[in-house]
Amino acid sequence: MTENVKTITLTANDGNFELQQETANWTLRADQGYSPVQMLASAAAACGGYVYQEVLENSKVPFEMKKAEVAYTRDEVDNKAHPLKEIELTFYLQVPADLQKKATSCLRLINRNCPVVQSLDPKITISEKAVFVD
């Protein structure tokens, strides 16, 4: 392995896998915490949000990020594993009215600059939108 390898240990506990944290472990199981698929979709949203904020800063667009939402669908028909089919990222932020068009244009740079999105199967459709709030 190369020197860039990062390791995360998941602890097995009563048939569940847990991601260890200082304050409390995160159970990676849908009926007891977040499922691995939910974590994957959330990782795309968080990573996309960080990239979007950086793009806005580099584009000199003042903003205040309020929240990000992720909606996803799974392929329930064509694949027995039910992998992710679509991910929609929605960012809620404040941007001056005269710069909202520019902020919307910046969305197109998220996918090509987000390492999580770049790591996903290209068959997964990923879309982004900005909702401007007061």
Beta strands, then each sheet from edge to edge (+ up, - down):
strand 1: 10-13
strand 2: 16-19
strand 3: 26-27
strand 4: 64-74
strand 5: 84-94
strand 6: 125-132
sheet 1: 1+ 2- 3+
sheet 2: 4+ 5- 6-
end
